[in-house]
Amino acid sequence: MALLEQLHKRYATKKFDASKKISSQDLSTLLEAIRLSASSYGLQAYKVLVVENEAIRKQLRAVAWDQSQITDASQLLVFAFESNFDEKGVDHFVQNIAETRNIDASTLSGYSDMMKGSVKRPKEELHNWLGRQPYIALGFGLVAAAELNIDSCPMEGFDPDQFDEILGLKAKGLKSVVLLAIGYRSKEDDYQHLAKVRRSNEELFITI
């Protein structure tokens, strides 16, 4: 399968070629793949910031252990969950379902109540759940990038609070959790020449 070939080729790019930019068409395709990601109940209680501004990215690099991917990648995607997500968010989602499928929202009352029950939980527990959702979208982005021959690097090495401050996320009710740098590898990135290391099927999978 072509997809498996691309996944064998992909790696967490350490050095990007800052002179190479992703085409608007490929970027649009990659973002659409992320939009189509699965999520719990389909709520998608998160936002994805596409950071291109060079000045802002320099600030972000300073609070991300000075990692060059932050500034040298074509774009930096910041995945942030909606920290204030509540029953109103569920209502908005239900209304979107009703409009998209041309049905009466009242027919979804049972589903709505179930989802509202999930968001009525202690804040720490709720944030733990919401904070995991962007990682699913991140996975879709990684696979889409590989399919498009776009190099990428998922990143957790940054100060979320500082990122939130620089990007004004708190005022938007958002909290950053993970990054995805996307672009094209530099010829100077030695990691591209290393063999991919993964567990064997026997070590990774358990059939019951």
N, C-alpha and C positions, 0 to 999 in steps of 0.2 A: 504494500500500500504506500502511495505517495506520502500520506500523512505521517506514517511511521518513519519513513526516510527523513522527513523534515524534522521530526522530533529527535531522531538520532543526531542530527546536525546541530540542533539548538543547544545553547549553553548559556549560563549566566554571564553575559558580556561584561568585562571589567573595564575595557577601554573602548569608547566609541569614537568614530571619525566625526568630529564636529562640523566638518564641511559638507557632510551628506545628510540630506533631509528626506523624510518620508513624503511621498506625493500626497496631495489632498485626497485623491481617490482611494489610495491604500489606507490612509488614516481613517477615512470615513468607513471603510469596510471593517477595519479593526474595531472601531468604536461601536459599529452596529453589532458585531459579534458579542461585545461586552454587554450591550443593551439587551441582547437576546439570552443572556445568561439565566440559568436557573437561580432561584432563591427561595427561602422558606415562604410557603403560601403564594409565592410570586410577588411579594410585597416590594422588593427592591428598596428597602429602607436605607438607602445610601446615595451618595453622589460621587461622580468621578470628575476631578478637576484636570483639565488638560493645560498644563503649565508650559508656556512658550516664552514668556517674557524673560529676557536675559538678566535684567537687574534683579528680579525677584528670585530667579534660580541661583544667582550668586549668594543671596541671603540664605536660601535654603541649604546650599552646599555647606555653608559655615556651621550649620547645626545638624549636619549629616556626616560627621566625621571627615569632612573635606573630600568626600568621594566624588571623583571626576564625572561619574555617570550623570550626576544631577545637572551639571551644566553642559556636558558634551553630547548627550543624547539628543536626538531630533526633538522629542517631546518627553516631558515627565508627567506621568499620570499619578495622581494622588487619590487614593480610595478612602473615603470618609463616610462613616455611618451617621445617621440622623439621631443625635443624642436625645432629642426631645420627642421621638416618635411615640405616638399614643393612639387613642381610639379615633381621633380625627384623621390620622393617617390611614387607618383601616377604612373609614368612611370614604375617603378620597379614592382608595383603591377599588372599593366596591362600586363606586359610581363609574369609575373607568371601565370596569368589567361590563356593567350594564350598558354603557354607551357603545363600547366596542362590539358587543355581541347583540346589541339591540334587544335587550330584555329588561324587564322591570326589576329595579334594584331590590324591591321587597321580596322577590323570590330567592334572594341570596342572604336572607336574614340569619339562617342557621349557620352558614359559613362565616358570616360577619361576626356573629356572637362567639364562635370558636376562636377566631383570630383575635378578637378583643380580649378574650380570656388569656391568650398567650402574652399580650402586651401588659396585662395587669399583673405584674410581678415586681418584686423588689428591684430598685434601680440598678444595683450592681449585677444582679442576675440578668436583667433585661439588656444591659449594655454588653454583657458577656455574649449573649445570643446575637445581638445586633452587630457586634464587632466581628463575628465570624462570617457574616454574610458577604462582605466585600471580597473575601478570599475565594469564594466560588466564582465571582465575576473576574477576579484576577486570573484564575485558571483558564477561563474562556479566552481572556486576552493573550495569555502565553501561547495557547494552541493556535489562535488566529494569527498571531505574529509569525509563528513558525511556518504556517501554511502560506503566508504572504512573503516569505523570505526576509522578514524583518527581524533584526536581532533585538534581544530584550534582556532585562535584568530585574527580577523581583527584589525588592529591598525593604528590610525592616530596620536597618541601621540608621536611625534618625531620631531626633527628639520630637515626639508628637506634639507636645505642648508648644514648643517653639514654632513648629510648622503651622499649628493652628493660629498662633499669634500673627505670624508673617502673612498668612493667607486670609486672615480675618474670618476664620471658620467658626469661632465661638458665637459670633453675632449671627451666623447663619444656622446655628443649631447643629453644627457638624463637628465630628472628631476624627482626625486622620488615623489610619491604622496600618496601611501598607502602601508601598510605591511600586510603580512599574516604569522603568526607563526604557524607551524604545528608540531605535535608530539603526545604525549600521556599524559593525565592528571595525575597529582600527586594525591596520596591518600589524601594528605593534603590540596587539593583545596576544600574549603568548598562550593564554588559556584556550584559544581556538584550536590549538594543535594537540591538546591533550585528549587521551582516550576518555570517553564517557564512563563514569563509574556508577553503577547501580546494583542493587541486590539482584540475585538470580530469581527466577520464577519460583524455585523451590523454597527460597528463603522468604520471599515476599507474600506469596499467596497460600492461603489455607482453604482447602475444599472440605466442606463438612457435609 
